């Protein structure tokens, strides 16, 4: 009988505890739980450093001098790429299947975004042409590097 009474008393107390807030400032359930949201997984967003190199500004620059030199027959000069001047180097480019990958970079300070084609390799982060880099970091800002969020867009 003691167990049965304890069980019933526990049920009643748990009901009362849920129904009556313990403090006057208890939040209603609408504030405690966020509404269900539908999200789409677009892949990881990674934060990297972005720098510049003048060789990606030269329209007559030879594609024999970049990691993706296998593209030189179709695109002998840098300005032969449809994405020129938005070309540059990425940390993951190797001659082969990862050549000519597309990336979307977002400047963490200005929230300005650009898309560019990576045709060369750099040790870490990304490198753009100086002109594109200046547009990316914003007018009147000078610097050699900027932090950005990146998102892979495609593999060409």
Number of C-alpha atoms within 10 A of each C-alpha: 6 6 8 9 10 11 12 11 12 12 12 11 12 11 11 12 11 9 9 10 12 10 7 7 7 11 10 9 8 8 9 9 8 8 8 6 6 5 6 6 5 9 9 10 12 11 16 18 16 24 21 22 16 12 17 26 21 14 14 13 16 17 23 16 12 20 20 21 18 15 18 16 10 10 16 17 18 25 20 17 18 11 13 18 21 21 27 28 29 26 15 16 20 16 16 11 11 15 23 25 21 22 20 16 26 20 21 14 11 11 12 14 16 15 17 22 26 28 26 26 21 17 11 14 18 25 26 26 21 18 15 20 21 17 14 22 25 13 8 7 9 10 10 13 15 17 17 26 18 23 18 16 16 11 13 11
